[in-house]
Amino acid sequence: QVQLVESGGGLVHPGGSLRLPCAASGSIFSPWMMAWFRQAPGKQRESVAVITRVGITVYQDSVKGRFTISRDNAKNTVYLQINTLEPEDTAVYFCYVRATPTSAALWGQGTQVTVSS
């Protein structure tokens, strides 16, 4: 069984930075796709950034230039570096992993990011 564990969330001031790691443990190695989603209060969950096994990345337009997704395949870990945080970035951030193109999606439990002065 695969488990995803996120960490790194917290309360930060506007303009601040955070790094969110998500480690996948269990029967999984070098997943086909790893991603970060977020869900703000009263809004639908949305994709923030995606990274494939070979390092191809895709970002939501609103975070381009501020967010960077990366991964360490040896550690089965995906990271989200968030810079220049804005109040609109306040949300629960979820890790998403798919081991192969046809396997079920796996979700982490989420980590809260709050941006406030």
N, C-alpha and C positions, 0 to 999 in steps of 0.2 A: 504494500500500500504506500502511496506517495503522499507526503505531507509538505505543505508550503508554509513557511514561517517568515512573516514580514517583521521588520523593526525599523527604528529610526524616526518615527513620527514624533510630533510634539508641537509646542506653541512657539512661534517665531514672529519677529517683527517684520513688517513690510521691508523688502529689500534683502532679507536674510536668505540663508541657504540651508538645505538639508540634503542628506544622502540616505536613501531608503534601500536597504538590502532585502532580498528575498531568497531564502535558501530552500532548495528542494531536496528532500531526503526520502529514502526508500528505494523502490525498484524503478529507478529512472536514471538515465545518463544522457547528457548533452541533448536536451529536448529540442525538438524541431523548431518550436517557437516559444518565446517568453515575452511577456508584456506587462504593462501597468495600465490599470483602469482607475478611475476615480468616480466617486459619487458624492455630490454636494447635497446639502439638505434640501429636500423637496424636488430634486432633479433626478433624471435617469443616470444610470451608470454609463460612463463614456470612456472610450479608449484614449489613452494619453500617448503611449509610445509602445512600439513593437520592435523586437529584434529577433532575427532568425538565427539558426545554428551557425551560419557562415558570416554573421555580422551585419546583414542588411538591416537598416533601421527605417522606421516610418514614424513620423510625429504628427500629432494633432496641430493644426495651424496655430492655435493660440499659445502653444508652448514652445514653438520652434525658436531656437536661439537661447532659451532659458533652461530647458530640460535636456538632459543627456542620459540615454539608456545604454547600458553596457552589460556584459556578462562574462563570467568566468566559467568556462565549460568544465574545467577540472573540478571545480567546487559546486557545480550545478546551482550557481547563484547568479541572480540578475540584480542589477543596481539601477536606481533612478537618482541622478544628481539633479537637484532642483535649485536653481539660482534665481536671484532677483524675485523673490516670492512676492505675490500680490494677494490682497484679501480674497480675490476671486479664486485663488488656488485652494482655499479652505475646502476640505473634503476628506472622506475616508478613501485611502489609496489601497487598491487591491492588486495583488500579484496574480498573474494568469499564466498558466503553462499548458502547452499541448505537446505531448511526447512525440507524436507522429501526426501527419496530416489527417489521419482518420481516427485518432484516439480521442477520448472524451476530454473536454476542457477541465482543468483543475484550477481551483481558486484558493487563495489564502484567506485568512480571517479578517484582513484589513488592518490598516494602521492610520490613526487620525492625524491629519495635518491641519493646524489652525494658524492662520496668519492674521495677526491683530496687533495694533499698537496699544 
